[in-house]
Each structure stands twice: as structure tokens, then as C-alpha cells.
Amino acid sequence: QVVYQTPKPTGEVYFTETFDEALTGWVLSKTKKEDTDDDISKYDGRWEVEELKENSMPGDRGLVLKSVAKHHAISSMLAKEFIFDDKPLIVQYEVNFQEGIDCGGAYIKLISSSDDLNLEYFFDRTPYTIMFGPDKCGEDYKLHLIFRHKNPKTGEYDEKHAKRPDVDLKKFYLDKKTHLYTLVLKPDDTFEILIDQTVVSKGSLLEDVVPPVNPPKEIEDPSDKKPDDWDERPKIPDPNAVKPDDWDEDEPSKIEDLDAVKPEGWLDDEPEYVPDPNAKKPKDWDEEMDGDWEAPQIPNPKCKTAPGCGPWVRPMKSNPKYKGKWKAPMIDNPNYQGIWSPRKIPNPDYFEDLHPFKMTTVSAIGLELWSMTSDIYFDNFIICSEKEVADRWAAGGWGLKKLVASANEPGMFSQLLTAAEDHPWLWVLYILTLALPVGLGVLFC
């Protein structure tokens, strides 16, 4: 029997949430999503604090997205702001797609600090610093890491997307188990993404994001135009070539095979198709409206045993005299200048940011989601700077959930029966597997 106790952080943290004490400190959005039909623009999706449907522990509760085809938004202020300076950022939380997932997200947003931040107006265009977590629609299974980078020249923000994980994410969305998602951002401008404490993606904020943080030093000159006499043809027809006198362009590509002989037994007077003798005119056939009724055509049964039916025609063969339209042979173009490209000029928008880790300060966390599947379960959020703190926090939440789920797994025999219900052909394999040793025992004994 697993005894659950609400996890307690063991070190410095910027935010923790277990939801075991309801929604204290969380704010529901009261605004609308812009550029959306009025009937679905409100953030009126319902949230509840509940236990897991399966493998629950008394006292352990989480935040559950309850509505289908609605916008949901809920957020909370951090205990203290996270400033991107000399400490790593570690974000970790649990997700369970209790009903699977058709189309929807379970990602979080770390909301950027601002003087006018009001969580009651948290919506899709509220400035965020980082977006992280799972998302799925159709057969596209994603695990987002997006950060908003400030252009040091213009002050504008661009979204940078980390490369996709190299692992198959499908099972994490469909197995209805609780999974632990962890993001580690380091001051050396590297990142790691973990699922269930296993690294699934890692890289550099400078090299492994799209579009790149830093623009190219040079760009193509937009005012440079290709000269009218620029020749990009590597090969040209030989201007000195002359069509041979004996080249006959009138010869057809195919001619009758004069050596062909009609096969014996060919039925010249029999058609390939005949009226179906068993067909009967429908009772509701109206000859005045539908015209004269004719039986549908079927292959002539007499032709099945004969080499062929109908008038015999000599087959065609390739004409050995055929040469086709004469064309001059191709030669290297003496005037070839290569593929033209505009000249390069210094990029007026170029800048170099060697430390994209230094992002906009974060002061709140939020979930702003749309889903076509309900009962998405969130639990045990933590934001800190030490991996050991996040790991110990996970042991008191996700670790216990994993233990309970493993203990409740069906036995081998039950799993085999369940698999056979989904794939009946497995019964044949089971029978053969059991019958083979019994048959061999009888044979040899």
C-alpha cells in the first residue's frame, strides 16, 4: 500500500504546485481570444481539481482540463521572478492524457514580466518567454520548446523553435499513463528535454533552433539583376551539325509484323462479348421512358478455350528503319557563364547575440490551451535551478504514481487475453505455441 504525502521542495524554488489544496493562487482568464468566432472566443473552458481516474492515491489531486472544443486559460504568479543570469532554469511537471488525445495541447507558458501584467487578461497574445510541453493533432506528435528572442537592434521579438526530438513520442500520448516532462536551460546556452527523467532532445540555443538566433552576416543584393546576355546553358545543340542524307523522318515507329500467323482455332465469327443469357428485364422497366431493354454484355464463354475471337489483325512490331525527328547533338556551351546569383552585400539587419539564454525575466506560469479531448491531467509543477531539487520533487509525486501504476499492471495471462481481443489472429499463435510442445512430447514419448 503506497501512502501519499504532498511533496515538499528540498531547496530553493521559484514556483511549486501540487493542487492538493485546490486552486489557491490560480487565476482564471476572463478575456476572449482575438480573431476567433464569438461563439468560441471566450476562455470558458472548465478546470477542476480531481484525483486520477486510474491508479490514483488518496490525497493526491491534480488540475484537470474538463471541456471539449473550448479555450482554456489559467495562470499563477511565481513565488519570485526568475532572472536569466548565472543559474540554470529547470521547469518540470506531470501530464496524463486520461482519455488519450485527438487534437490538443498540454504545454505551459512562462509569462514575461511586465508592469501591467494582469492574469485575468491572460490570453494567446500575452507576452511569454518560454513555451514548453506536449502537443498533438492528427498524427503529428510534438514536444515544444519555443522561446521568444529579443532583437537587440529593433527590440522586436521572434519565436525560436528547438529541433524535434529524435524519439517516437506516440506512446506518451496514448498509453493513459502519467509522464514527467522536464526542461533544463543552462547559462552556457544549451538545453535538455527529458521525459520520465530520460533525455529525448538536447542541443544549443545558438545552433539547434529554427530560425537561427543570429541572422547571416551577408545577404543577396536585392537590387542586383541578372544581365540580359547572361548564358546559363551548360549544353547547346551543335550549330555545325547537319542531318544525314539518309535520315528518313517519315518512317513510323511501329509496323505490322508480316511474319505473324493467325493462331489455329481462332474464332473469327465469334464476338468477344455476348448478351448475358441469364439476365432478365427488370419488372419496373418502362420502354417508353427507358427505351428498348438490352441484356448486359458478358465475356463470350466460347473465347475462354480459344486463342482469340473476332477478326484477326496482325500484331505490330518495332520498325527497324525508324529514326524519328532528327536533332543536332548537344555540345558544351562555349559561352556558358554558370548559374547566376546576386552578389552578396553586408546584412544591414545583422547582429550577434552570443548568449540567447539571457531571456526576458519570467514572473508567472500559465496554461492557455485548446483541446478536442477532455480530462487532461496536470500535476506537481516546479520551477527551480538545481536538477537534484527537481529529481527529489519528482520522487514524491511522479515516482509514486509510476510505482502504483506498475503494481496495478495486469499479469501476463491477462495481457495476452487483452491483446487477443484486439488482434484475433493471435489466438492462432497461442494455440500453435501450446500445441507444438504437446505434439512433440506425444511424438517422442
Secondary structure, 3 states (H helix, E strand, C coil): CCCCCCCCCCCCEEEEECCCCCCCCEEECCCECCCCCHHHHECCCCEEEECCCCCCCCCCCEEEECCCCEEEEEEEEEEEEECCCCCCEEEEEEEEECCCCCEEECCEEEEECCCCCCHHHCCCCCCEEEEEEEEEECCEEEEEEEEEEECCCCCCEEEEEECCCCCCCHHHHHCCCCEEEEEEECCCCEEEEEECCEEEEEEECCCCEECCCCCCCEEECCCCCCCCCCCCCCEEECCCCCCCCCCCCCCCCEEECCCCCCCCCCECCCCCEEECCCCCCCCCCCHHHHCCCCCCEEECHHHCCCCCECCCCCCEEECCCCCCCCCCCEEECCCCCCCCCCCEEECCCCCCCCCCCCCCCEEEEEEEEEECCCCEEEEEEEEECCHHHHHHHHHCCHHHHHHHHHHCCCCHHHHHHHHHHHCCCHHHHHHHHHHHHHHHHHHHC
